[in-house]
Amino acid sequence: MLQTLRKAGGSLVMTVPKAFVEQNGLTEGSKVNLQLMGLKMTVEVPRKPRYKIADLMAEMPARLPKIKDWDEMPAAGLERE
């Protein structure tokens, strides 16, 4: 896809194609990674971190107060995955 660079202040800018924006759920203010390799520049959308409850619980301090019957409560949300 051929793009034309435009001047904006002291910089050159180009537009991001609508299909790329929609495909990756981007909005104004979204952050992307640019990688420069000689004459090539790639744009990558960083992945959102996915957390597992077991990993988060392993990072918890050991001396937190215990809630009675906590271990017997049924799963109520996405922690079941």
Backbone torsions as a table, in degrees:
resi	resn	phi	psi	omega
1	MET	NA	123.2	-179.8
2	LEU	-85.6	128.7	179.8
3	GLN	-118.6	148.5	174.7
4	THR	-105.6	127.3	178.5
5	LEU	-80.0	141.3	178.0
6	ARG	-123.3	154.7	178.7
7	LYS	-87.4	134.9	175.2
8	ALA	-140.0	102.6	-174.4
9	GLY	67.1	-127.4	178.2
10	GLY	-97.0	11.4	-176.2
11	SER	-117.8	165.7	169.6
12	LEU	-106.2	138.4	-178.2
13	VAL	-127.9	157.6	172.6
14	MET	-140.6	159.8	-178.5
15	THR	-87.4	156.9	175.5
16	VAL	-100.5	127.0	-177.7
17	PRO	-57.8	140.5	-177.9
18	LYS	-56.1	-39.1	-179.1
19	ALA	-61.8	-39.6	179.0
20	PHE	-67.4	-41.4	179.0
21	VAL	-60.9	-49.1	-178.2
22	GLU	-67.2	-43.2	-177.9
23	GLN	-60.6	-32.7	-175.5
24	ASN	-108.1	8.4	176.3
25	GLY	60.9	38.3	-178.3
26	LEU	-85.8	150.1	174.9
27	THR	-138.1	172.6	176.1
28	GLU	-58.0	130.4	-177.9
29	GLY	95.9	-9.8	177.2
30	SER	-61.4	147.2	178.4
31	LYS	-102.0	139.8	176.6
32	VAL	-132.1	157.3	175.7
33	ASN	-97.7	131.1	173.8
34	LEU	-106.3	133.6	177.3
35	GLN	-122.4	125.5	-178.1
36	LEU	-104.7	127.8	179.6
37	MET	-138.0	90.1	-179.7
38	GLY	62.9	-118.5	-179.6
39	LEU	-86.6	3.4	-174.7
40	LYS	-114.0	140.2	174.5
41	MET	-130.4	128.9	177.1
42	THR	-114.2	149.9	177.8
43	VAL	-115.1	127.7	-178.9
44	GLU	-129.7	135.6	176.4
45	VAL	-88.3	121.2	180.0
46	PRO	-65.7	142.8	177.9
47	ARG	-76.4	143.5	175.5
48	LYS	-75.5	138.3	-179.6
49	PRO	-66.0	142.0	175.9
50	ARG	-111.3	126.4	-177.2
51	TYR	-108.3	145.5	173.0
52	LYS	-108.3	140.3	-177.0
53	ILE	-57.9	-36.9	-179.2
54	ALA	-63.3	-40.1	179.5
55	ASP	-67.5	-41.2	179.0
56	LEU	-65.6	-41.9	180.0
57	MET	-65.5	-34.3	179.8
58	ALA	-65.3	-24.5	179.9
59	GLU	-87.1	-6.8	-177.6
60	MET	-73.1	143.3	175.3
61	PRO	-62.2	146.6	-175.2
62	ALA	-72.3	-21.7	-172.3
63	ARG	-99.5	30.3	175.0
64	LEU	-77.0	149.9	178.7
65	PRO	-65.0	142.6	179.3
66	LYS	-88.0	144.5	175.7
67	ILE	-102.1	129.4	-176.7
68	LYS	-58.7	132.5	177.4
69	ASP	65.4	16.8	-179.6
70	TRP	-55.6	-46.2	-176.2
71	ASP	-66.8	-19.1	-179.2
72	GLU	-94.8	-6.3	-179.3
73	MET	-68.3	141.3	178.5
74	PRO	-72.3	152.4	176.5
75	ALA	-62.2	140.7	-173.7
76	ALA	-124.0	-4.2	-175.3
77	GLY	-152.8	-146.5	-176.4
78	LEU	-74.3	-2.9	179.6
79	GLU	-67.4	-11.5	179.7
80	ARG	-70.7	-17.9	-175.8
81	GLU	-74.2	NA	NA
